[in-house]
Amino acid sequence: MRGYREYADFLGTQAPYDSLESSDLQLLAERVEVQRVPAGTVVVIAEGAVLEHLYVVRHGAVQVLDRGRVIDELGEGDTFGHVSVFSGLPPPLAVRAAEDTVLYRLPDPRGLLRHPERLRFNRYGALPARARVTRDGVFGADQRPVREYLRPAVFCPPTATVREAAARITEEFQSCALIDTPDGLGIVTDSDFRRGLGQGLASFDAPVTTLATIPARTIGVDTPRAQAFVNMVEHGVHHLIALDDRARPVGVVRAIDLASADVRDPLLVRAAIESATDLEQLVDAAALLPSTAVELIDAGLPPFRVGALLAAVREALLRKLVSLDTALHPGPDGDPGCAWFVLGSTARHEPLPSSDLDTALAWPEPGDGGPDRGGPLLAEQRARECREAAERVLTNLRRCGIQRCPDGLNATNPLFSRSVRGWTEAAAAWQRDPSIDQALLLTAMVADSRPVTELAVGRAVVDATRTANPSRHYLTMMLRFTVAVKPPLGFVRNFVVEHTGEHRGQLNLKRGGLMPIASIGRWVAVLTGDPIGSTPERLRRGLEAKILTQNEVDSLVGAFELIYELLLERESAALRAGSAPSRHLAPGELSSLTRRHLRAAFREVHRVQTRLDSDWVGWLS
C-alpha cells in the first residue's frame, strides 16, 4: 500500500495525470509496473509490435530516435508510448535509455479509469522534455555549450567613470561591461547602474569600479547551457563571463539568453531550491526569484510563462519547507501525513511577483477510511499539531520572501485546516445551504485549490467537492457570488476610482480587473467539474461546455492577458527600483490607447457578467 501511495504521489504531480480524480489516480497507481533498464537498452522498437503499455520516466532519461538520430530526450515525469497505445498502430519512433533508468509501465487507461478523458496529452508525440537535476548538477533538454549564446564583451578601463561606462554599454547595445583590474576581472551591468545611481551609491563622475562586481563569476565557454543557468541561480547573478581554454574572456552570457533559448519548464529555476539541504540554503535560493522574474519580464517572455515560473518556485519552496518539518511527515505506521494545498492565483499558475500565498491543510484523522482509533481527543490533538507545524512553515516561508495571506486564507486558520472528514462534511453542508457563513467564499477557495503534498489525502478533499451533486439553489447563489465583483467602469466613459484613503483617484487592477474574470473562470470550473488549469484555460473550456460564446471567450482571455501584463510590468518596474509593488494606478499614468483598451476590456467583462446572470435560469433548464 505504501508503494501505491508513492506511485500516486508522483503521477499526481505530472501532466496529464494531475487532472485525474483521486479514485482514478489510485486505480492507475495500483497497476504500475516498475521497470529498470540499463543505459543503452532499447525500450521501444520503431515500427515494432503495437504497444500495450505507456511509459513514464521515474528516474533517469531516455532518448527518442528517428532512424537512429536522436530527436528528443525525455526526463523525469515525461510520458512516451501513448501514440501506439491509443492509435493501435506500431510505434513510429524508437526509444532508448540514455542512462540507467527507472520507468513506470501503465496499462491503457481507457478501459481502466472512470474518466480517462481527463488525460489530455499535449500531442501524439513525445511530451516536451523537462529539465531535471542529476548527480552532476543539472541536465537540460539539450547540452549545447554557452558559446552558442554569447554576447560580445564590451571592455572599459578601470579608470573609466560611471558616465563613460554607461555610454559605452549604450553605444554597443549591450547590458554590461567588463573591467580588467589588478584584483581580477570585474563586471558592471545595467542593473548595477540603475541600483547604484537610483540609491545614491555613486555619482555619474565616480569610478565605474564603485559599482562593479570584482572579481566577477566566470565559466568555461564549453559549459552546457543548463549548468551555466543553474550556476547563475545558485549564486544570484545574471551574467557570467565566458573564458576560453586559455582563461581569456571571449564574451558574456546572460541568464535571460539561456532561459529563453529553450524554455520548456520552470524546473531549471527550481533546481537550487530542490537541492537545498537546510533553511538557510533555501532562503538564499529563494532570494534569487525576484530578480530572475524581472529579467524574464524585461526580455519579453510571455506573461503567463513568467506566472508559471513563479507558481512552480512557490510550490517547490512550500514542498521543501514541509519536508524539513518532521511533524508533517507520514507516521511510523504508514499513515499519511498532512496534505498542503496552494489556493488562488498560485493554484491557477498566474501569481504576480508580490502575490501572497494562500494555503490550506488536510489530514486523515483516526477513523478516516478505517476504524476509529482515538476519538475526539486524539482528533483535536492532531489538528493542533498540524496547525502548529503550519505556523512554522508559514513563518519560514516569510523568511523566503513570500508572505502568507493577510486576509486569513492560511493553513493555520481552522477554516482552512481540517481533517479529510471535516472538509467532506463541510463541503456537503455548503452545497446544501450556501447561506452558511462564508460558505461561498470557502467553496470558491476549494475550487481554486491544488494539493502539492500527500496527494492521495489532498485529492480526497478535492473530489468531495468536485463529485458532489450541487443543487440549483447552490449554483444560483454561486453565480451571484461570481458576478458580485464588478469591473471599475462608470456609466459614461470614466473609470470608477477610489475616492478616499491612500489610493484615492486610483484603480485597483487586481480587484477590479483580474478578479472578475478569474471568478467567471472559476464558475466554469464549478459547472464542468473540472478545476484544472489557468483562467484562460478554464474560459476556453467554457466554450466547449457552451457556457460562453466564442466572442466572449476571446474578449475575456484578451482582457485578462492585458490586465495581467500591465500588473506584471508595473511590479517589474517596482522591483527594479527597489520599491514596493502596487496593484493600484491612476488612469492618467496610462497612455490614451491603453486606457481605451482597458475600458473596452472592463465593458466586455461587465457585459458577460450581465448575460450570465440573466441567462442562468434558461441555461439550467
Buried (B, 14 or more C-beta within 10 A) or exposed (E): EEEBBEBBBBBBBBBBBBBBBBBBBBBBBEBBEEBEBEEEBBBBBBEEEEBEBBBBBBBBBBBBBEEEEEEBBBBBBBBBBBBBBBEEEBBBBBBBBBBBBBBBBBBBBEEBBEBBEBBEBEEEBBBBBBBBBBEEBBBBBBEBBBBEBBBEBBEBEBEBBBBBBBEBBEEBEBBBBBBEEEEEBBBBBBBBBEBBBEEEEBEEEBBBBBBBBBEBBBBBBEBBBBBBBBBBBBEBBBBBBBBEEEEEBBBBBBBBBBBBBBBEBBBBBBBBBBBBEEBEBBBBBBEBBBBBBBBBBBBEBEBBBBBBBBBBBBBBBBBBBBEBBEBBBBEEEEBBBBBBBBBBBBBBBBBBBBBBBBBBBBBBBBBBEEEEEEEEEBBEEBBEBBBEBBBBBBEBBEBBBBEBBEEEBBBBBEBBBBBBBBBBEBBEEBBBEBEEEEBBBBBBBBBBBBBBBBBBBBBBBBBBBBEBEBEEEBBBBBBEBBBEBBBBBEEEEEBBBBEEEEBEBBBBBBBBBBBBBBBBBBBBBBBBBBBBBBBBBBBBBBBEEEBBEEEBBBBBBBBBBBBBBBBBEBBBBBBBEEEEBBBBBEBEEBEEEEBEBBBBBBBBBBEBBEBBBEEBEEEEE
